């Protein structure tokens, strides 16, 4: 989700695909392939964050397992902070 006027990017990352420290699992079949694939996803996430931040964006990443209300509160707080800094 993008809030272009505030330069705020919000990502909701899947626990499996992005390596949630609490819920991520490693497949046993084709383990090496999956390990490389999932590590690549995490590396791409870090690169995306870096590029956006260098361009002046604020990046929020929320795990899919995060309760909805908690995720909404994080985004709302960040929006409020961004608006007061304009």
C-alpha positions in Angstrom: 0.0 0.0 0.0 1.4 3.4 -0.9 0.6 6.8 0.6 2.3 8.8 -2.1 1.7 12.3 -0.6 3.4 11.1 2.6 6.0 9.0 0.9 4.9 6.0 3.0 5.1 2.4 1.7 3.4 -0.3 3.7 4.1 -4.0 3.0 2.3 -6.9 4.5 4.8 -9.8 4.2 3.7 -13.4 4.2 5.2 -15.4 7.0 6.4 -18.3 4.7 7.6 -16.2 1.8 9.5 -13.5 3.8 10.8 -15.5 6.8 8.7 -14.5 9.8 10.9 -15.3 12.8 7.8 -16.7 14.6 5.9 -18.6 11.9 8.2 -19.3 8.9 8.8 -23.0 8.1 11.4 -24.6 5.9 10.1 -27.2 3.4 11.8 -30.5 3.5 11.3 -31.4 -0.1 13.9 -29.6 -2.4 15.3 -28.0 0.8 18.3 -26.3 -0.9 16.2 -24.8 -3.6 13.7 -23.4 -1.1 16.4 -22.1 1.2 17.9 -20.2 -1.7 14.5 -18.9 -2.9 13.4 -17.7 0.5 16.8 -16.1 1.2 16.5 -14.3 -2.1 13.1 -12.9 -1.1 14.5 -11.5 2.1 17.5 -10.0 0.3 15.1 -8.4 -2.2 13.0 -7.0 0.7 16.1 -5.4 2.2 17.1 -4.0 -1.1 13.6 -2.6 -1.7 13.6 -1.0 1.7 17.0 0.6 1.1 16.1 2.0 -2.3 12.8 3.5 -1.0 14.5 5.0 2.1 17.2 6.5 -0.1 14.5 8.1 -2.2 13.0 9.6 1.0 10.2 7.1 1.7 9.3 5.7 5.0 8.9 1.9 4.9 6.7 -0.2 7.2 6.7 -4.0 7.0 4.0 -5.9 8.8 3.8 -9.7 9.1 0.7 -11.3 7.9 0.3 -12.9 11.3 0.1 -9.5 13.0 -3.4 -8.9 14.3 -5.2 -6.5 12.0 -5.9 -3.8 14.6 -2.2 -3.8 15.6 -1.1 -3.3 12.0 -3.7 -0.5 11.5 -2.4 1.2 14.7 1.2 1.1 13.4 0.1 2.6 10.0 -2.1 5.3 11.7 0.7 6.3 14.1 3.2 6.6 11.2 0.7 8.7 9.1 0.1 11.0 12.1 3.9 11.5 12.6 4.4 12.1 8.9 1.7 14.7 8.7 3.1 16.6 11.7 6.6 16.7 10.1 5.3 18.2 6.8 
